């Protein structure tokens, strides 16, 4: 279970009654910019058994 949303401004904006709480928000959508993929490196073999 995630951390409940406790910001009173968000609860008021969304019309959530005071005796209720948001416990599992789900974010949907996609970013406006796709970040550049990080550089990949070959694995470092430490020990062969």
GIRAFEN-V961343 format. One record per backbone hydrogen bond with DSSP energy under -0.5 kcal/mol. CO is the residue of the C=O (numbers start at 0). NH is the residue of the N-H. If there is no record, write none. Layout:
CO	NH
CO	NH
This chain:
3	5
4	21
5	7
6	10
7	11
8	12
9	13
10	14
10	15
11	14
16	19
20	22
21	4
22	1
25	27
32	34
42	44
43	45
46	48
